[in-house]
Amino acid sequence: MSSLKKLLVPIITAGAWSLLSNISPASAQSQMDYVLQGEGETTLVFEAGFGQDRSTWGPLLEALGGDYATLTYARAGLGTSPAPDHPLTIDEHNGDLETLLSDLGITSDIILVGHSYGGLLVTEFARDHLDQVSALILIDPSVMEQRSMAKEVDAARIAADDEMLLSMIPPQMGREYQTLVDQMDEAAATVTPLPAELPVLIFTSTATYEEPFVFEETDAGRVLWLQGHSDLIAQSRTARHLRMPDVGHNIQLDAPETVAHEISDFIVSLN
């Protein structure tokens, strides 16, 4: 994942601990919590960060207006989506998205939009569904290899950050986090670039921190964060990389008008 603060801030400041009261029991409704709205040949599919449901996209959707078909949803266990009986892997989360898209008849002309952990999910989804995905929009995304990269610099700090996080979040969320980092720890320390033919728009927060809370906010961590994003699009022929020095990790909440404008321009460039 990105960092302790990057995980906790969206959870706590967005009503965060109240998300836990919204987790549906396994026996609850079987249908995913989603909203499909607008019209258009292309559908923007939004994937939120760790612990966040579809409500996090409200300011950005408002800024985008009604010119696009959009799908927002809550992953299993968030919003009113039914909770799984075990922590889901990246592939399992993406399997849920694949099923939802199929059920809705959205099987082509998809632009995936992902923030933080959601950025990691849509990145991996796009690799496996290049025939369905037209483009990728990544908002300060996690990358699969970032923990291995960070451990080469300061393994003790990464372990300490993990311990602190797991002591602060509820057990169910902790199990989800542990499942995720176990998968990321198996990755190499070299980022696997996205396919050259996939159009990508990526936003990176390059804000600096006088008092770093976790490794990713240290000077070394900031360098690796930007490097991971740059490496991800190193082979892309049509990628656009925007560095955002004045906003934090939740770029879509801190600067929705800017993000919406850049997304609109990016979509126009695809035609």
GIKA-V689041 format. One record per residue. N is the residue number from 1. NEAR is the number of other C-alpha atoms within 12 Angstrom. Layout:
n=N near=NEAR
n=N near=NEAR
This chain:
n=1 near=46
n=2 near=50
n=3 near=42
n=4 near=34
n=5 near=30
n=6 near=35
n=7 near=39
n=8 near=35
n=9 near=27
n=10 near=35
n=11 near=30
n=12 near=22
n=13 near=19
n=14 near=23
n=15 near=20
n=16 near=27
n=17 near=22
n=18 near=19
n=19 near=31
n=20 near=25
n=21 near=16
n=22 near=24
n=23 near=30
n=24 near=26
n=25 near=20
n=26 near=18
n=27 near=15
n=28 near=19
n=29 near=18
n=30 near=18
n=31 near=26
n=32 near=34
n=33 near=30
n=34 near=29
n=35 near=28
n=36 near=26
n=37 near=20
n=38 near=19
n=39 near=15
n=40 near=18
n=41 near=18
n=42 near=27
n=43 near=33
n=44 near=41
n=45 near=48
n=46 near=44
n=47 near=43
n=48 near=43
n=49 near=45
n=50 near=45
n=51 near=44
n=52 near=43
n=53 near=38
n=54 near=37
n=55 near=34
n=56 near=37
n=57 near=40
n=58 near=25
n=59 near=22
n=60 near=33
n=61 near=35
n=62 near=21
n=63 near=23
n=64 near=27
n=65 near=21
n=66 near=18
n=67 near=22
n=68 near=27
n=69 near=26
n=70 near=36
n=71 near=37
n=72 near=36
n=73 near=39
n=74 near=39
n=75 near=44
n=76 near=43
n=77 near=39
n=78 near=38
n=79 near=35
n=80 near=30
n=81 near=30
n=82 near=26
n=83 near=33
n=84 near=26
n=85 near=15
n=86 near=19
n=87 near=25
n=88 near=28
n=89 near=26
n=90 near=31
n=91 near=23
n=92 near=21
n=93 near=35
n=94 near=29
n=95 near=22
n=96 near=31
n=97 near=37
n=98 near=29
n=99 near=17
n=100 near=29
n=101 near=32
n=102 near=15
n=103 near=14
n=104 near=20
n=105 near=15
n=106 near=27
n=107 near=24
n=108 near=24
n=109 near=28
n=110 near=37
n=111 near=43
n=112 near=49
n=113 near=46
n=114 near=45
n=115 near=47
n=116 near=45
n=117 near=42
n=118 near=45
n=119 near=40
n=120 near=44
n=121 near=44
n=122 near=45
n=123 near=45
n=124 near=35
n=125 near=34
n=126 near=37
n=127 near=27
n=128 near=18
n=129 near=27
n=130 near=26
n=131 near=17
n=132 near=26
n=133 near=34
n=134 near=31
n=135 near=45
n=136 near=52
n=137 near=46
n=138 near=51
n=139 near=49
n=140 near=47
n=141 near=46
n=142 near=45
n=143 near=49
n=144 near=41
n=145 near=34
n=146 near=42
n=147 near=40
n=148 near=29
n=149 near=34
n=150 near=40
n=151 near=27
n=152 near=20
n=153 near=21
n=154 near=21
n=155 near=18
n=156 near=16
n=157 near=26
n=158 near=32
n=159 near=23
n=160 near=19
n=161 near=32
n=162 near=29
n=163 near=19
n=164 near=19
n=165 near=29
n=166 near=23
n=167 near=16
n=168 near=21
n=169 near=28
n=170 near=22
n=171 near=15
n=172 near=24
n=173 near=33
n=174 near=26
n=175 near=21
n=176 near=32
n=177 near=35
n=178 near=25
n=179 near=23
n=180 near=32
n=181 near=33
n=182 near=22
n=183 near=24
n=184 near=30
n=185 near=25
n=186 near=18
n=187 near=21
n=188 near=19
n=189 near=23
n=190 near=24
n=191 near=28
n=192 near=25
n=193 near=27
n=194 near=37
n=195 near=27
n=196 near=19
n=197 near=23
n=198 near=33
n=199 near=33
n=200 near=44
n=201 near=43
n=202 near=44
n=203 near=42
n=204 near=40
n=205 near=38
n=206 near=30
n=207 near=26
n=208 near=24
n=209 near=23
n=210 near=10
n=211 near=11
n=212 near=21
n=213 near=25
n=214 near=33
n=215 near=36
n=216 near=41
n=217 near=32
n=218 near=25
n=219 near=22
n=220 near=23
n=221 near=33
n=222 near=31
n=223 near=24
n=224 near=34
n=225 near=40
n=226 near=36
n=227 near=29
n=228 near=35
n=229 near=45
n=230 near=32
n=231 near=27
n=232 near=40
n=233 near=33
n=234 near=25
n=235 near=21
n=236 near=25
n=237 near=17
n=238 near=23
n=239 near=31
n=240 near=31
n=241 near=32
n=242 near=27
n=243 near=27
n=244 near=25
n=245 near=20
n=246 near=18
n=247 near=24
n=248 near=29
n=249 near=41
n=250 near=43
n=251 near=38
n=252 near=44
n=253 near=30
n=254 near=23
n=255 near=25
n=256 near=25
n=257 near=21
n=258 near=24
n=259 near=37
n=260 near=33
n=261 near=20
n=262 near=28
n=263 near=38
n=264 near=26
n=265 near=16
n=266 near=26
n=267 near=30
n=268 near=14
n=269 near=16
n=270 near=22
n=271 near=13
